[in-house]
Each structure stands twice: as structure tokens, then as C-alpha cells.
């Protein structure tokens, strides 16, 4: 998932709940979501069959 795609998804979520939160709450939620999604990376290690 690229950054632009992630930002679009965050914006879509915020648009759906905008009627329920204040501007300050929306900003904080966007900040937390963006930081959380950027931290969630998967480390992939290639292991040969010989090591197993």
C-alpha cells in the first residue's frame, strides 16, 4: 500500500465520520491513523530450504 493510497483511505474514513467529530478530533484522528499505518510494515525474510 503506497502513501497516496493510504492517505486517500484516511481521508475517506474521516469524510464518513466528519459529522460526529470536532475539527480538533478529526485532526488528531488523522495524525494517529497516518502514524499507525506507516508503522505497520511487514518484514519479509527469504530463507533457503537448506537452512530448514
LUMTOR-327377 format. One line per field, with one value per residue (C-alpha): residue in one letter; residue number from 0; x, y, z. Coordinates in steps of 0.02 Angstrom, whole numbers. Example, Ala and Ser with C-alpha at 12.3 -4.5 7.8 and 13.67 -1.06 7.14 Angstrom:
r: [A,S]
k: [0,1]
xx: [615,684]
yy: [-225,-53]
zz: [390,357]
END
This chain:
r: [X,X,X,X,X,X,X,X,X,X,X,X,X,X,X,X,X,X,X,X,X,X,X,X,X,X,X,X,X,X,X,X,X,X,X,X,X,X,X,X,X,X,X,X,X,X,X,X,X,X,X,X]
k: [0,1,2,3,4,5,6,7,8,9,10,11,12,13,14,15,16,17,18,19,20,21,22,23,24,25,26,27,28,29,30,31,32,33,34,35,36,37,38,39,40,41,42,43,44,45,46,47,48,49,50,51]
xx: [0,78,70,-53,-171,-158,-191,-344,-410,-384,-474,-619,-637,-631,-762,-880,-867,-849,-1024,-981,-813,-748,-612,-483,-537,-528,-351,-293,-376,-293,-125,-144,-208,-70,65,-8,-24,153,222,133,260,292,470,494,647,699,756,825,766,941,928,772]
yy: [0,165,326,409,262,263,450,427,291,401,544,430,371,549,605,467,515,704,735,655,733,909,981,954,773,745,815,705,551,584,604,443,342,402,365,194,140,197,95,-64,-136,-317,-382,-522,-632,-752,-918,-1054,-1233,-1285,-1186,-1279]
zz: [0,-55,42,-78,-65,125,131,19,135,288,201,154,335,400,274,332,516,496,563,729,773,801,690,827,848,660,652,796,722,554,639,738,590,475,603,643,461,422,569,515,395,364,364,240,253,117,188,79,100,151,313,362]
END
